[in-house]
Amino acid sequence: MQLGTFNFEVLHFKLSAVTGWHCQPVFVTLNNMNTKYIFVVGGVMSGIGKGVATASIAAILQDRGFRVSCMKIDPYLNVDAGTMNPIEHGEVFVTKDGLETDQDLGNYERFLGRALARHNYMTTGIVYQSVIDRERNLEYGGKCVEVVPHITDEILSRLETAVRKDRPHFLLVEVGGTVGEYQNLIFLEAARMLKLRRPGDVLFVIVSYLPIPEKIGEMKTKPTQYAVRSLNTAGIQPDMILARASRPLDAPRKRKLSLFCNVSEEDIISAPDVESIYEIPVNFEKERLGERILAKCGLPRPLRRIEASRVKAGLPRLARLASESRRACLAESRRVSGKADYKKKANGLHAWREALARQRRATKPARVGIAGKYFMSGAFTLSDSYISVIEALKHATWAQGRTPELVWLDTESYETNPKKIEELSAMDGIVVPGGFGSRGVEGKIKVIQYAREHNIPFLGLCYGMHLAVVEFARNVAGMLKAHTTEVDPATLFPIVDALPEQAINIDAKRYGGSMRLGGYACLLVKGTRAHACYQSAGWRMPRVIERHRHRYEINNELFRELEIKGLRASGVNPERTLIEIVELPDHPFFIATQFHPEFQSHFLAPHPLFRGFIEAAIKNAK
């Protein structure tokens, strides 16, 4: 797709006439730039960071002034990620328009600082479903429908839709899985076809692992060599290799990879383990990754921020642009002569570097307990189930000049060993995140009761809000058997009940993609702590949009009795008067939300409620 038709060469001709300088055309505008596609694939094994690598490349390009968008391809037959087990697949992230997606879309949003939508996500299931639906409707005109070209055409059509809607200069496409697997072959085939059609607009980056066997003590390149060969068998030659390893890549291994993988040494980027994923863009820039991408796309110079409207105003303005043109030409001559000027890049990612510096200076911890249940897998603790919550806590803690100390609380253990609950006294704050089902529920309720009675800052999210209301109803309002009908359909006090349309979905067993999903309005009540949190962060008030993923909602009729006892609704959906936020005014910080604020927390802009929670936790620090 070509973005506009403005001809910057005409401006260069006029600038040359005024200044007397002659060089290649200055990039005055990118309105006539074809969208560049960067496919990011994985080699050797999964879980080595394709998602954060994709997000980091996007952040680097965006920092240089380009419009950037991202897309994730999941090679599963699931239509979306909503029905996947979070322990196996990680968190389900929800877009602003209500699609349940892979957690990597959360990484993209946190790094780019902006919202993505359903057209930024694709699965094998949705691709095949779309083609089969079209075939059933006779939209192929009686043709024999085949994997190639009809499935590949559908994949390419979805890429084009993302370009049409986002209008990016660069579209980063992360292909899930690992090269050599059967599941993602059809997506690689579609990418190969796109490269054939538009050879100058498509790049391939492979993120591959280089192990260092403990008993050998040497970094091994052979697995990555085989990964590249596997990619070659799909008709694709990578343009760049991101070499993941526990340590930085050294010169001998870089030479070896270059020789056997047919990739130049300067296009092999070292990607060692880091303490924080937010260090990755800065590390990539040290290896000049952004510069290499621009060079491969025929855009070797930084984006010139001269608007076309200034050009159309006429020749008198050209004099003011002369010095800018001269500097651009000098930079170009240095680049051509091999003496590139990297001064601009040294100042790049400025806000990002400042946030990292603040993060590194932080030494005092803020100790936060997370009362979840989706983090144990055999002998291993897996944090991906709550990745957005974890990152939101990090964003808010670093912004306060503290370092996060996150403690996983096994809520089931509090049900069998009540005395163990006393360990919560060591927490500066407690978060009860979202979830489903009855396992560990009574333990979570005990955690909430302890936080309320001992004035420990508390933040409840979605299911955490439901259980906070249940706890208050039981222990303060005297509704001893109060519960959510999700756990106890026959409860005498259904303080949390299914929304009417959700009750129909549950009876019909329509589970996939049928919850209350995406962005809905919340009208904040002035004078509440929730209102103060959003106001201090500069959000547009009093109506905010937050993302939801739930079937059950607070029972407004029963909630009136809780209000009499002191629990306040500080946020309400104006369309349906659904309660969105509850809080205790006389508590240091006791707020619970129906929505998921963690989905809108970014590295450079922590979410207001998480920030307020951490501020209270710091005041409560032991």
C-alpha positions in Angstrom: 0.0 0.0 0.0 1.3 3.4 -0.9 0.6 6.2 1.6 -0.1 9.3 -0.5 1.5 10.7 -3.6 3.6 13.8 -2.6 6.9 14.0 -4.6 9.7 15.0 -2.4 12.2 15.0 -5.3 10.6 18.2 -6.6 11.4 19.9 -3.2 14.9 18.6 -3.3 15.4 20.2 -6.8 14.2 23.5 -5.5 16.3 23.3 -2.3 19.4 22.5 -4.4 18.8 25.6 -6.5 18.6 27.7 -3.4 21.5 26.2 -1.4 23.9 25.1 -4.1 24.2 21.7 -2.4 23.8 18.6 -4.4 23.0 15.1 -3.0 20.4 12.4 -3.0 16.9 13.7 -2.2 16.1 14.6 1.4 13.3 12.7 3.0 10.9 15.6 3.5 7.9 13.4 4.0 7.0 9.8 4.0 3.6 10.2 2.5 4.7 8.4 -0.7 6.4 5.5 1.2 5.1 2.0 0.6 4.4 0.2 3.9 7.3 -2.0 4.9 6.6 -5.5 6.3 8.9 -7.0 8.9 8.2 -10.6 9.7 9.6 -11.8 13.0 10.0 -15.6 13.3 11.5 -17.9 16.0 14.2 -20.4 15.9 15.4 -23.4 18.0 12.7 -23.1 20.7 9.8 -21.1 22.0 9.7 -18.7 24.8 12.9 -16.8 23.9 11.3 -13.4 23.4 9.9 -13.0 19.9 7.1 -10.8 21.3 9.3 -8.4 23.2 11.8 -8.4 20.2 9.0 -7.4 17.9 7.8 -4.7 20.4 11.3 -3.4 20.7 11.9 -3.0 17.0 8.5 -1.2 16.8 9.5 1.1 19.6 12.8 2.0 17.9 11.1 2.8 14.6 8.4 4.8 16.3 11.0 6.8 18.2 12.5 7.7 14.8 9.3 9.3 13.7 7.7 6.5 11.7 4.1 5.3 12.1 4.4 1.7 13.3 1.9 -1.1 13.9 2.1 -4.7 14.9 0.3 -7.9 14.2 0.5 -11.3 16.0 -0.1 -14.6 14.2 -1.0 -17.5 16.4 -0.8 -20.9 14.5 -3.7 -22.5 16.5 -7.1 -23.7 15.4 -8.6 -21.6 18.2 -10.5 -18.7 16.7 -9.1 -16.4 19.4 -7.2 -16.8 22.6 -10.2 -16.6 24.9 -10.7 -20.3 25.4 -7.0 -21.1 26.0 -5.8 -22.2 29.4 -3.7 -19.3 30.9 -1.2 -21.7 32.5 -0.4 -23.3 29.2 -0.7 -20.2 26.9 -0.3 -17.3 29.2 -2.6 -14.3 29.8 -5.5 -13.5 27.6 -5.1 -9.8 26.5 -8.2 -7.9 25.5 -8.1 -5.2 22.7 -10.1 -2.0 22.9 -12.7 -3.3 20.5 -13.1 -6.5 22.5 -11.0 -9.3 20.9 -9.4 -11.8 23.2 -5.8 -12.2 22.0 -2.4 -13.5 22.8 -0.4 -11.7 25.5 2.1 -10.4 23.0 -0.4 -7.7 21.9 0.0 -6.4 25.5 3.7 -6.2 24.9 3.2 -4.2 21.7 0.8 -1.8 23.4 3.1 -1.3 26.4 6.1 -0.6 24.2 4.3 1.6 21.7 2.1 3.4 24.2 -1.1 3.1 22.1 -4.0 0.8 21.6 -4.3 -1.9 19.0 -7.4 -3.6 17.7 -8.8 -6.9 16.5 -7.3 -6.5 13.0 -3.9 -6.8 14.7 -4.4 -10.4 15.6 -4.8 -13.6 13.5 -5.1 -17.3 14.2 -5.2 -20.4 12.0 -8.7 -20.9 13.2 -10.1 -17.5 12.2 -8.4 -17.8 8.8 -9.8 -21.2 8.0 -13.2 -20.2 9.4 -13.4 -17.1 7.2 -12.5 -19.2 4.1 -15.0 -22.0 4.9 -17.7 -19.4 5.6 -17.0 -17.8 2.2 -17.1 -21.2 0.5 -20.4 -22.1 2.1 -21.8 -18.8 0.8 -20.7 -19.6 -2.8 -18.3 -16.6 -2.8 -15.6 -18.6 -4.7 -17.9 -19.0 -7.7 -17.8 -22.8 -7.7 -14.0 -23.1 -7.6 -12.2 -25.9 -5.8 -11.1 -24.2 -2.6 -7.5 -25.0 -1.7 -4.9 -24.2 1.0 -2.9 -22.5 -1.7 -4.0 -19.9 -2.9 -7.2 -19.4 -0.9 -5.8 -19.7 2.6 -2.7 -17.7 1.8 -4.8 -15.1 0.1 -6.9 -14.8 3.2 -3.7 -14.3 5.3 -2.4 -11.6 2.9 -5.8 -10.0 2.9 -5.7 -9.7 6.7 -2.3 -8.1 6.5 -3.6 -5.6 4.0 -6.6 -4.8 6.3 -4.2 -4.0 9.1 -2.3 -1.7 6.7 -5.4 0.0 5.5 -6.8 0.7 9.0 -3.5 1.6 10.8 -1.8 3.3 7.8 1.7 2.4 9.1 5.1 3.0 7.5 6.1 -0.3 9.1 4.0 -3.3 10.0 5.7 -5.7 12.3 4.3 -9.2 12.0 5.2 -11.8 14.6 4.7 -15.4 13.4 4.0 -17.6 16.5 5.8 -20.9 17.0 9.2 -22.0 15.8 10.5 -22.5 12.3 10.4 -26.2 11.3 7.0 -26.7 12.9 4.1 -27.8 10.7 1.6 -25.4 12.3 3.1 -22.1 11.0 4.2 -23.3 7.6 1.2 -21.8 5.8 1.9 -18.3 7.3 5.5 -18.6 6.2 4.3 -19.5 2.7 2.1 -16.4 2.6 5.0 -14.2 3.8 7.2 -15.8 1.0 4.6 -14.9 -1.5 4.4 -11.3 -0.3 8.2 -11.0 -0.6 8.0 -12.3 -4.2 5.3 -9.6 -5.0 7.1 -6.8 -3.2 10.8 -7.6 -2.8 11.8 -4.2 -1.6 9.1 -3.9 1.1 9.5 -7.2 3.0 12.2 -8.1 5.6 12.6 -11.3 7.7 14.1 -11.3 11.2 14.7 -14.6 13.0 15.0 -14.6 16.8 17.1 -17.7 17.5 18.7 -19.2 20.6 22.4 -19.9 21.1 22.8 -22.3 24.1 25.8 -22.4 26.3 25.9 -26.0 27.7 27.0 -25.8 31.4 29.5 -28.7 31.1 31.0 -27.4 27.9 31.0 -23.6 28.7 31.0 -22.6 25.0 28.3 -20.8 23.1 27.0 -23.1 20.3 25.8 -21.7 16.9 24.7 -25.0 15.3 21.1 -24.9 16.5 20.7 -21.4 15.0 22.3 -22.6 11.8 19.7 -25.4 11.6 16.9 -22.9 12.3 18.0 -20.7 9.4 18.3 -23.8 7.2 14.7 -24.7 8.2 13.6 -21.3 7.2 15.4 -21.6 3.9 13.4 -24.8 3.2 10.3 -22.6 3.3 11.8 -20.4 0.6 12.8 -17.6 3.0 16.3 -16.2 3.6 16.4 -14.1 6.8 17.7 -10.5 6.5 18.7 -10.3 10.2 19.4 -12.6 13.1 18.6 -11.6 16.7 21.0 -13.9 18.6 19.3 -14.7 22.0 21.7 -16.1 24.6 22.5 -15.8 28.3 25.5 -13.7 27.4 26.4 -11.3 24.6 27.4 -12.7 21.2 31.1 -12.5 20.6 32.9 -11.8 17.3 34.0 -15.4 16.5 30.4 -16.7 16.8 29.1 -13.7 14.8 31.5 -14.5 12.0 30.5 -18.2 12.1 26.8 -17.4 11.9 27.4 -14.9 9.1 29.3 -17.6 7.1 26.9 -20.5 7.5 23.6 -18.5 7.6 24.4 -16.2 4.7 23.7 -13.0 6.8 26.2 -10.2 7.0 27.9 -9.7 10.4 26.4 -6.2 10.9 22.9 -7.8 10.5 23.5 -10.3 13.3 22.3 -8.6 16.5 23.4 -9.7 20.0 20.4 -10.1 22.3 21.6 -11.3 25.7 19.5 -11.8 28.8 18.6 -8.6 30.6 17.1 -7.7 34.0 14.2 -5.8 32.4 12.6 -6.3 29.0 12.6 -2.5 28.7 16.3 -2.5 28.3 16.0 -4.4 25.0 15.3 -1.4 22.6 18.3 0.4 24.0 20.5 -2.7 23.6 19.3 -3.2 20.1 20.2 0.4 19.2 23.7 -0.1 20.6 24.0 -2.7 17.9 22.5 -0.2 15.3 19.5 -2.3 14.6 17.3 0.6 13.6 19.9 1.9 11.2 20.3 -1.5 9.6 16.5 -1.8 9.1 16.3 1.7 7.5 19.2 0.9 5.2 17.6 -2.4 4.1 14.4 -0.5 3.3 16.2 2.2 1.3 15.7 4.7 4.2 19.2 5.2 5.5 18.6 8.6 7.0 16.5 9.6 10.0 13.0 10.8 9.1 13.0 14.5 8.3 10.2 16.2 10.1 9.4 18.8 7.4 5.7 18.9 6.6 4.5 18.9 3.0 2.2 21.9 3.9 5.3 24.0 4.5 6.6 23.2 1.0 3.3 24.1 -0.7 3.4 27.5 0.8 6.0 28.5 -1.8 9.6 29.3 -2.5 10.1 32.0 0.2 10.0 29.4 2.9 12.8 27.3 1.2 15.5 29.6 2.5 14.5 28.5 6.0 14.9 24.9 5.0 18.3 25.4 3.4 20.4 24.8 6.6 18.3 21.7 7.3 19.0 20.4 3.8 22.7 21.1 4.2 22.9 19.1 7.4 21.0 16.2 5.7 23.4 16.2 2.8 26.5 16.2 5.1 25.0 13.3 7.1 24.4 11.5 3.8 28.0 12.1 2.6 29.3 10.8 5.9 27.2 7.7 5.6 28.3 7.0 2.1 32.0 7.4 3.0 31.6 5.0 6.0 31.7 7.8 8.6 28.1 7.8 9.7 27.0 10.4 12.2 25.4 8.6 15.1 24.9 11.7 17.3 21.1 11.7 16.7 20.8 8.0 17.6 22.7 8.6 20.8 20.0 10.9 21.8 17.2 8.6 20.6 14.7 6.9 22.9 15.3 9.8 25.3 12.2 9.3 27.5 12.8 5.6 27.4 16.4 6.0 28.7 15.3 8.4 31.4 12.7 5.8 32.6 15.4 3.1 32.6 17.8 5.3 34.6 15.1 5.9 37.2 14.5 2.2 37.3 18.2 1.5 37.9 18.4 4.1 40.6 15.6 2.5 42.6 16.8 0.5 45.5 14.1 0.5 48.2 11.5 -2.2 47.5 7.7 -2.1 47.5 6.6 -5.5 48.6 3.3 -6.5 46.9 1.5 -9.8 47.3 -0.4 -11.2 44.3 -3.2 -13.6 45.3 -3.7 -15.7 42.2 -4.1 -19.3 41.2 -2.8 -19.5 37.6 0.9 -19.6 38.3 1.8 -23.1 39.4 2.7 -25.7 36.7 4.2 -28.8 38.5 7.4 -27.7 40.1 7.5 -24.4 38.2 6.1 -20.9 38.9 4.8 -19.3 35.7 4.1 -15.6 35.8 2.8 -15.2 32.2 -0.8 -15.8 33.4 -0.7 -12.4 35.0 1.8 -10.6 32.8 -0.1 -7.4 32.4 -0.7 -7.1 36.1 3.0 -7.7 36.8 4.1 -5.1 34.2 1.5 -2.6 35.5 2.9 -3.0 39.0 6.4 -2.6 37.7 5.5 0.6 35.7 3.9 2.2 38.8 6.6 1.1 41.2 9.5 2.4 39.0 7.7 5.7 38.5 7.7 6.1 42.3 11.5 5.5 42.5 11.1 2.1 44.1 11.8 -1.5 42.9 9.0 -4.0 42.8 9.2 -7.1 45.1 6.4 -9.3 44.0 5.3 -12.2 46.2 3.1 -15.0 44.9 0.4 -15.9 47.4 -1.0 -19.5 47.2 -4.6 -18.8 48.2 -5.5 -22.5 48.4 -3.0 -22.9 51.3 -5.0 -20.4 53.4 -8.0 -22.6 53.1 -6.2 -25.6 54.6 -3.9 -23.7 57.0 -5.6 -20.6 58.3 -2.6 -19.5 60.4 -0.6 -19.1 57.3 -2.6 -15.9 56.5 -0.4 -14.0 59.0 2.3 -13.9 56.4 0.3 -11.1 54.8 1.4 -8.8 57.5 4.8 -8.5 55.7 3.1 -7.1 52.6 3.1 -3.4 51.7 0.1 -4.0 49.4 -2.0 -6.8 48.1 -3.5 -7.4 44.6 -6.2 -9.9 43.9 -6.3 -10.3 40.1 -8.9 -11.7 37.7 -9.9 -15.3 37.3 -12.7 -17.8 37.0 -14.1 -20.7 38.9 -14.2 -21.9 42.5 -10.7 -23.1 43.2 -8.9 -21.0 45.8 -11.9 -18.6 46.2 -12.3 -18.9 49.9 -8.6 -18.3 50.3 -8.9 -15.2 48.2 -11.8 -14.0 50.4 -9.6 -14.5 53.5 -6.8 -12.4 51.9 -9.2 -9.6 51.2 -10.6 -9.7 54.7 -7.1 -9.5 56.1 -6.2 -6.5 53.9 -9.4 -4.7 54.9 -9.1 -5.3 58.6 -5.4 -4.6 58.8 -5.4 -1.5 56.6 -3.1 -3.0 54.0 -3.5 -1.2 50.6 -5.7 -3.4 48.4 -6.4 -3.5 44.6 -9.0 -6.0 43.3 -9.3 -6.6 39.6 -12.5 -8.1 38.0 -12.9 -11.3 39.9 -11.0 -9.6 42.7 -13.8 -7.0 42.8 -16.5 -9.7 43.0 -14.8 -11.4 45.9 -14.2 -8.1 47.7 -17.9 -7.4 47.5 -18.7 -10.9 48.7 -16.3 -10.5 51.7 -17.8 -7.2 52.7 -21.3 -8.5 52.4 -20.5 -11.5 54.6 -18.3 -9.9 57.3 -19.7 -6.3 57.4 -23.2 -6.3 56.1 -24.2 -9.6 57.8 -25.1 -11.6 54.6 -23.3 -14.6 56.0 -23.9 -16.8 52.9 -23.4 -14.2 50.3 -21.6 -15.3 47.2 -21.3 -15.0 43.4 -23.6 -17.2 41.5 -20.6 -18.2 39.4 -19.5 -20.3 42.4 -22.8 -20.8 44.2 -25.9 -20.5 41.9 -28.2 -21.2 44.9 -26.9 -18.6 47.3 -29.4 -16.7 49.4 -27.5 -13.4 48.7 -26.4 -13.3 45.0 -24.4 -10.1 45.5 -22.7 -10.9 42.2 -24.8 -12.4 39.4 -24.7 -13.0 35.7 -25.7 -10.2 33.4 -29.0 -11.1 31.7 -27.5 -11.6 28.2 -24.7 -13.7 29.8 -27.1 -16.0 31.5 -28.5 -16.8 28.1 -25.0 -17.5 26.8 -24.2 -19.7 29.7 -27.5 -21.7 29.3 -26.8 -22.1 25.6 -23.1 -23.0 26.3 -21.9 -20.1 24.1 -18.6 -19.5 25.7 -16.1 -18.4 23.1 -16.0 -14.6 22.5 -19.3 -14.0 24.2 -18.3 -12.2 27.4 -18.7 -8.5 28.0 -15.5 -7.6 26.2 -13.5 -4.5 25.3 -13.8 -0.8 26.1 -16.8 0.5 28.1 -17.4 3.8 29.7 -17.0 4.4 33.4 -18.3 7.6 35.0 -16.2 8.5 37.9 -17.8 10.0 41.1 -16.2 13.3 42.1 -14.7 13.3 45.6 -13.7 9.7 45.5 -10.2 8.2 45.7 -10.7 6.7 42.2 -11.6 10.1 40.8 -8.5 11.6 42.4 -6.2 8.9 40.9 -7.4 9.5 37.3 -7.4 13.3 37.8 -3.8 13.4 39.0 -2.7 11.4 36.0 -4.3 13.9 33.6 -7.0 11.6 32.1 -10.0 13.2 30.5 -12.6 13.4 33.2 -15.1 12.3 34.5 -15.8 9.7 31.8 -13.0 7.2 31.1 -12.9 4.1 28.9 -11.6 0.9 30.4 -11.4 -2.7 29.1 -13.6 -5.5 30.3 -13.7 -9.3 30.3 -16.5 -10.8 32.4 -19.9 -12.4 32.5 -20.9 -11.5 36.1 -21.7 -8.1 37.6 -22.5 -6.7 41.0 -26.2 -6.9 42.0 -27.3 -3.3 42.3 -30.3 -4.0 44.6 -28.2 -5.9 47.2 -25.3 -3.4 46.9 -27.5 -0.7 48.4 -27.3 -2.4 51.8 -23.4 -2.5 51.4 -23.4 1.2 50.7 -25.2 1.8 54.0 -22.4 0.0 55.7 -19.7 2.1 54.1 -18.7 0.5 50.7 -19.0 3.1 48.0 -19.5 2.9 44.2 -17.0 5.3 42.8 -17.4 4.5 39.2 -20.5 3.5 37.2 -21.2 2.6 33.6 -23.6 5.4 32.5 -25.4 3.3 29.9 -26.5 0.5 32.1 -25.7 1.8 35.7 -23.4 -1.2 36.2 -21.0 -0.7 39.1 -17.5 -0.3 37.7 -15.4 0.7 40.8 -16.0 0.2 44.5 -13.9 1.6 47.4 -13.7 2.1 51.1 -13.3 5.8 51.9 -11.9 5.3 55.4 -9.2 2.8 54.3 -5.7 3.8 53.3 -6.4 2.4 49.8 -9.1 -0.2 49.1 -10.2 -0.1 45.5 -11.6 -2.8 43.3 -12.6 -2.6 39.6 -14.9 -4.5 37.3 -12.5 -3.8 34.4 -8.9 -4.6 33.8 -6.8 -1.4 34.3 -3.6 -3.3 33.7 -4.4 -3.5 30.0 -3.9 0.2 29.7 -0.6 0.6 31.6 2.5 1.5 29.6 6.2 1.7 30.4 6.2 5.5 30.1 2.7 6.0 31.5 1.6 3.8 34.4 -2.1 3.4 35.0 -3.6 5.8 37.5 -5.1 3.2 39.8 -1.8 1.2 39.9 0.1 4.3 40.6 -2.3 5.3 43.4 -2.1 1.8 44.8 1.8 1.8 44.9 1.8 5.3 46.5 -0.3 3.9 49.3 1.8 0.7 49.5 5.0 2.9 49.9 3.4 4.8 52.7 2.5 1.5 54.3 6.0 0.0 53.8 7.2 -2.1 56.7 
